[in-house]
């Protein structure tokens, strides 16, 4: 039977639920996976399985991720996988309303829609739906986008910043860290002023990811490839990555120094001392804050001290402040 994953627990818990093509929910366990691992799966992914009824309960066995073969073409005597526009045959659109289904069909003329996603609830009253799209070869070349992009539907007449929380929730739920692009996402809103509203929010946070906004009415039907391409250009190239004047507090735009961060952490784990040296405004503080973020991910105790807070203290008072911070 074919189906889509509608809920997954953590790998430690090792269980989840699949919505079968018969519109029934099937329980599955990590031990039932075939030719795929827990990390290969995400909510909304298409799967095939053998349904069984055990003690009156529906259970999915021999669960395997559904892969569709993509077209290949020969160029320069080498075989290369290509991505074309379309919709994955196993994408489930039942959770979307008619307007949103039309929008997804429109997106399918420009991107390859890979995942129908599920509903995301934020609090008691806020609900969002999402899908994942993969850039075609053209988009990959134009905007250097290789991974799947999150598309969030905000069917509220007034755009609210909590929509960004819905994007963050999609990232959190998908444990496949390198599957989804974290530099760029798309928001489709019923707010007629969503472009202006988004601009006001993003201009106050220069480290926010690139968010490309659309209105529901813009994507209802037809081939909107030109509109989508132009909108991407407007929002993708307006961000000046050389204009950052303050230390980077997030990993989104932290490029090129990952190996250095890992080296510093490795030296720490070997009980070695390390120092970061460089000219003014060369990124030393950004590196230190990146070390702090990485240390927290591996549950390593890290204390960040700003020496500007200590320079007016006497030596013993400064030492006390350091001890107190630790």
C-alpha positions, 0 to 999 in steps of 0.5 A: 500500500502507498501512504504518507508519513503524517507524524514521527517521534524522535529516533529514540522513541522510534515510532510514527504514523502513516496515512494510507491511501485508504485514508486510515492511520497506520502505526509503524516502528523503526524496526519495520523500516526496509532499505532506509533509516529513520533519518532518511524519513520526514513528515510528509514523505511518501512510503510504501508498506504492507498493512496488517491488523494486529490485536485490532490495531492497524500497523504498517510493516516493511515500510520503505521510502518511495523513490521516483526515478528522475530523468537523466540525459547525456552531456559531455560524455557524462551521465548527470541527474537532472531536476525537472518541474512537476509534482511527485506522484506520491505527494498528498494534497488532501490537507490543503484547501482548493486555493492552496492546491491550485497554488501547488499546481502552479508551483509544479510548473516552475519547481519539483514539488517533493513533499505535501507536508502536514498542518503545523499548529502554533498555540491554540488558534494558529495553523499553517500548512507547508510543502517542500519544493526542489529547484529545477536545474535553471533555478539551481544555476540562477540562485545557487539553490541545491536543496529543497525549499520550504513553502509556508501557506499563511491563510490569514488576511493579516500577515503576522511574524509568527509565520517565521515560527512555522518555518522554524518548526518545519526545520525542527521536524525534519531531522535530515539536516542537509535536505532543506535549504536554510538560507531561503524559504517562501511565504504565500499569504492572503495579506495583500500587503505581505511584501511591504509587511515582510520588508518592514520586519526583515529590515530590522534583522539583517541576519534573517534568512531570505524570504520570498513572499507571494500573495495567494491571488498571484499564483492561482493558475497558469505558468508563473515562472517569470513572476516567480523568477523576478520575485526571487531576483528582487529578494535574493539579490537585495541582501548585501552580505558585506554589509554586516557591521555587528558580529554574526549571532546565527549560523545562516550567513556564517560561511567558510570557517566551519573547519576552524570552529571544529578545530577549536572544539577538538583542541578544547576536548583534548584539554588544549588552550586556544586563541583567536587572533586577527585585525579589527573587524576581521570576524573574531567575535563571530568565530567565538560566538559560533564556537559557543553555538557549536559547543551547546549542540554537543552539550559542552559547557561554554561561558562567553565573557565580554572583556568590555564588561571587566575593564573598569574592575580591579583585578580581584573584582574582575576575577570574582565577576569571571567566577560568578559568570562560570 
